[in-house]
Amino acid sequence: DLSAILHQIPVGEKDTPYCTQKQDHGLDKQIDHKLIAESKDALEHKKAVEFVLPINNVNRSVGTMLSSHIAKKYGAEGLPDNTIHCKFVGSAGQSFGAFLAHGVTLELEGDANDYTGKGLSGGRLVVYPPKKSTFSASENILIGNTVLYGATDGEVFFCGIAGERFAVRNSGVMAVVEGVGDHGCEYMTGGRVIVLGETGKNFAAGMSGGIAYVLVENQSFHSRCNTEMVELEIVSELQEQKWLRKWIERHQDYTKSYRAASLLENWEKTLSQFVKVMPIEYRAVLEKMKNKSSIK
């Protein structure tokens, strides 16, 4: 007897129990139409363009439609670095820079909501507080939760603290941030993350690939890190130390971070405070690849 499953639920006279009209997603009002218009020379002739636009939190998935135009014409390779540079001023809505293509830089003077950089695909995101702000960026939340979810390529520089699940499922992005909430680098499989501040609990849970570098100014990080799949090391190799400094310098250059500038001024002390979070199996794979290349 299937009558209970097949029972018809009563509906109003003007209603139907099935879809009868298309949903209006409001795409005609999407700010990306302005981005696409401003980027015409870049899209057609790879000519560098730069412009400034206001933004507020009703503007969601900014850069995604623009990136689709780039992908259709140039494929996964995208455009040359920084061909399109758009600066926004204000508070961005959810999914700022989602699926952003290579060759696009989105600079934001303000703050951003959840899912910033979701599925990032080669683009660059730079976010810093308003220049007139008086608060300390390294002690305040700048971007929301689940940032860089499923991102595959690109680079981001965030002058402030991110919410929970920063870089969850990151598989190829290079990121610099000044603090993260709980579950940072969760399920990460690739890329690099530099944290210039404190983390929340359960850092690196399920992290099977990529490497994180965390500035540890007290011992609380060791109890906050989930070491089921990772081990904590010091940054001992000279080349790796130089690489780390270079990315912090880039972070300071892009965001004018006071935090980064202070750390660079006291580099020897700063370097001694970094902890390298290395997935155990990932390290084994890297060593195996290194041994194979040395044999050849």
Secondary structure, 3 states (H helix, E strand, C coil): CCHHHHCCCCCCCCCCCCCCCCCCCCHHHCCHHHHHHHCHHHHHHCCCEEEEEEECCCCCCCCHHHHHHHHHHHHHHCCCCCCEEEEEEEEECCCCCCCCECCEEEEEEEEECCCCCCCCEEEEEEEECCCCCCCCHHHCEEECCCCCCCCCEEEEEECCEECCCCCCCCEEEEEEECCCCCCCCCCCEEEEEEECCCCCCCECCCCCEEEEEEECCCCHHHHHECCCCEEEEECCCHHHHHHHHHHHHHHHHHHCCHHHHHHHHCHHHHHHHEEEEEEHHHHHHHHHHHHHHHHC
